Amino acid sequence: MVWSGSLASGAGAASDAPAMRWWGWGDPDRAPGLPAHALEFLRESTGIAAQPRPPVALGNVRLAPSELPAGARAELRALLGADGVRDGHAERVLHAAGKGYPDLVRLRAGEPRGAPDAVLYPAAPTQLQPLFELCARHSLAVVPFGGGTSVVGGVAPLRGEHAAALALDLRALAALVEVDHESRTATAQAGLRAPALERRLAAQGLTLGHFPQSYEYVSLGGCAATRSAGQASTGYGRFEELVLGLRMATPAGELAPRALPASAAGPDLRELLVGSEGTLGVIHELTLRVRAAPSRSHYEGVFFEDFVSGAAALRALAQEHLAPDVARLSDESETRMSLALAGAGGLKGRLGRAYVGARGYGLGCLAILGFEGAGREVGRRCAGALSLVRRHGGLPVGRSPGEAWRAQRFAAPYLRDELLTHGVMVETLETAATWSRLLELYGAVARAIAGSLEEQGTPGLVMCHVSHLYETGASLYFTFLARQREGEELAQWQAVKHAAGEAIVAHGGTITHHHAIGCAHLPWMEDEVGSTGLAALRALKARLDPAGIMNPGKLLPG
Amino acid sequence: MVWSGSLASGAGAASDAPAMRWWGWGDPDRAPGLPAHALEFLRESTGIAAQPRPPVALGNVRLAPSELPAGARAELRALLGADGVRDGHAERVLHAAGKGYPDLVRLRAGEPRGAPDAVLYPAAPTQLQPLFELCARHSLAVVPFGGGTSVVGGVAPLRGEHAAALALDLRALAALVEVDHESRTATAQAGLRAPALERRLAAQGLTLGHFPQSYEYVSLGGCAATRSAGQASTGYGRFEELVLGLRMATPAGELAPRALPASAAGPDLRELLVGSEGTLGVIHELTLRVRAAPSRSHYEGVFFEDFVSGAAALRALAQEHLAPDVARLSDESETRMSLALAGAGGLKGRLGRAYVGARGYGLGCLAILGFEGAGREVGRRCAGALSLVRRHGGLPVGRSPGEAWRAQRFAAPYLRDELLTHGVMVETLETAATWSRLLELYGAVARAIAGSLEEQGTPGLVMCHVSHLYETGASLYFTFLARQREGEELAQWQAVKHAAGEAIVAHGGTITHHHAIGCAHLPWMEDEVGSTGLAALRALKARLDPAGIMNPGKLLPG
């Protein structure tokens, strides 16, 4: 089967979902390439492959033949229409995996772990209930698919004991249903992508304010199903804090917690459905809190002498209610890497004038503090925060670093594709803990990652930033790079992931702050919720999805 | 059996829980009585009983004999000690009901609907699991009892199909386990009362900031189990927002969501346990977010021309991030009543100088806006809010009304006892909705209450205030008074409650914003969460409490 432009998006007719590289991240038309200085930096710091290793051609991706039984296929087509049930090669490849490191390693090699036996495109929420009935009857696993950006294996189809696995692509359920200006809420179908929502809200002077690194592709339903947090979530709130009401179709019926500002009517069902990762049902509609679009923004760079003093300043900002909307504090290693990759003409050059001359290149930690809102409010908040930061020894260096970061805020996944081409493993993982445990956790996880890489003979770079602030704690976002062990890429990754996960649970962190459980974090789910907690979640699943067809093998171990 | 001082508290040996009137609210030593002008106001507006109707003597309260089987009793004593299992008359009366209107009507008449067959006082959390095992084996219902302040029937023991019902009084589990200054968290056992926690936090410069009207008696566990909101929750957050981690003993084992600032590891178990009203297990420990104790506070009174313009101003405060910590907007009726009850020498007199002379007594709506925090911050926030309020037509009238409200902020339940003595029904109920539905909801519920009272030949006063602000909506807190239908008090109450509940669900409100479900709101629980939602909650209960011993008859209908 041949790759075609129209298949790049795998789009249902009604969709304006953007096209995505099947083998990596982002716009298929974006030209590849790393700047020479970045390549040189990698060669020196981690080593790179002798020859670039591009992905195989799409036609060479090996898939097992679809095992969807003909009878089930006919019923599915009767329900969803012929165009709503597709099993072409490209279509299946595009829905074979998310965008985690192991996914990309496998896809680039042409050997995904599996692929859906067909891809379904429902055109209306009313089709979901009969669809589940049909799938339960034929024992077909259903894997909800929004933007396809999971980095934890959340959308990779696992058939389990079932006859076949189907991807359920929600891109046609993308309507903006209602905007309630008085209540500051927007109701949208779950397949709507974040940028499409933001464009339509912006036209009405509003914003959702949810900007994960995957922003350009994520669907609203995916953000809800995975408890997404975005770069500005310190200010706008995590995605689950934006969800006022939702509608989820489950095999046992519809769950629809109403859009209420607050309630004391028992356990909060919203908080059960948010984060359920498609294992209980499919979220098909959301009522979200929105805000006035900011009329002004100010992103300030601040240097701290070290990570410890920077973290102390961020803690004070959060606890004295002066937190910015975006707060990122890079450790020494990440600061050094950012300056190196920015190159002489970029951030490094500009910062040279402002700072590096004063304290010496390579020392210190760079923070970005971003403020958004109404004009005067931004100025006042920024002044208050920078005053506190100075009292904590921070050195504001102006807007350049912040603007440089903003210009590249969604670029990292593209960079990852380039690194893979050059034989460099790059992976991220995140955790969170209370402030009193944060530095201990930071050290333990960084040592675990570095130790595992060294043990494997591929010493690497380990970097971290504080990415979200809370009054009681913060998140840590780790990035690590190392030369790939050719032919052993997955084992290499698995070893590091295991070491990091063990360190996280041993030192009081959560196994995931905003990437969800999927498959990648299954080994630590019991550490996270306890055996009785797992039993409770399983009982819930058994009641809502008695045939076990909803995204099997995810979230709940065993 | 004879009433004695030491039994007034029903206290376990280790407890410093305050004593409580068995027949009503609060300090048993407080002298009764209404000021003459308040009595006159009632006589004119609702009518009062010809003769005062005091409660019966404790000794005349009729209880069925305890049906706790001797074998179970012996096992319980072996587990908890002789002092941990009590079935004296006063002990049982004190645990027979909470403090809702129907509870008090029944208690004052000496005829509670039921009483626990014994009261248990566990001395350590480790006793809970064996206790549940014992109770399941003997088919004994377990009714957790914290401060005993439920107004929805949450602590009234319902035996259901079981052999007997036991109150589980947590007052001995009242330790402050740890204060983590760096993370701004406090870990305490669930039986600790809110004032005791605040005293101990204040000594360390901290506050929890949770002040429901029942503050003087509530336990922390009770606040968590019922999703309490306090008078300052607009600023400090609802109780569930203060719960970072908790430990709950269930018949199926311990559930202990860890104290994390945030996590994306699946559905949030904390949000399942919070609000579970003792039906899944007993919360025995909480890790709570705390804040720096305020060094300054400013409570300002603001008059608005009417409820509509006041609500619009509060909405703007919430949506422009200028909300005070305490925000209450009384409607015209509540404003009039507050001024009348305050009397000539009180608020009314002081306000006469500031306002009433200018606009005429009885017009307009009074709001209290309270700001707490560090010195400068309070001034800045207050100035910003009052500036916005003026733009919305509000007239700030200074601190008197706010200070008057603060002085009486926990007094209403005492007043209720006095009203009952004079044959006046007084009840409150609360709801919440998005801003775009709030005024519709307000009108519908007020009309429903007034209509039901009129239909019954007891026309009354119906009042309301907006009590908590959110960006997307607000809560409404209704109070109504009417002359009691003597001998028909419960039917009278039931009719009004039914009318109000039907109006709430028909007009987009939640059946409870901060009083929980208990028994009183069972008829509307399915409207609240849907039939599939109920099925999910029942599945969860069946897994965690397979013998159905935990607080049967509450939260989940049927």
Interface residues (C-beta under 8 A of the other chain):
Chain A: D180 E182 S183 R184 T185 T226 R227 S228 A229 R238 E240 L244 T250 A252 G253 E254 L255 A256 P257 R258 A259 L260 P261 A262 S263 A264 A265 G266 P267 D268 L269 R270 E271 L272 L273 V274 G275 S276 E277 R289 R291 A292 R315 Q319 E320 H321 G373 A374 E377 A432 A433 T434 W435 S436 R437 H468 Y470 E471 T472 G473 A474 S475 G508 G509 T510 I511 T512 H513 H514 H515 A516 I517 H521 M525 E528 V529 G530 S531 T532 G533 A535 A536 L537 R538 A539 L540 A542 R543 L544 L555
Chain B: D180 E182 S183 R184 T185 T226 R227 S228 A229 R238 E240 L244 T250 A252 G253 E254 L255 A256 P257 R258 A259 L260 P261 A262 S263 A264 A265 G266 P267 D268 L269 R270 E271 L272 L273 V274 G275 S276 E277 R289 R291 A292 R315 Q319 E320 H321 G373 A374 E377 A432 A433 T434 W435 S436 R437 H468 Y470 E471 T472 G473 A474 S475 G508 G509 T510 I511 T512 H513 H514 H515 A516 I517 H521 M525 E528 V529 G530 S531 T532 G533 A535 A536 L537 R538 A539 L540 A542 R543 L544 L555
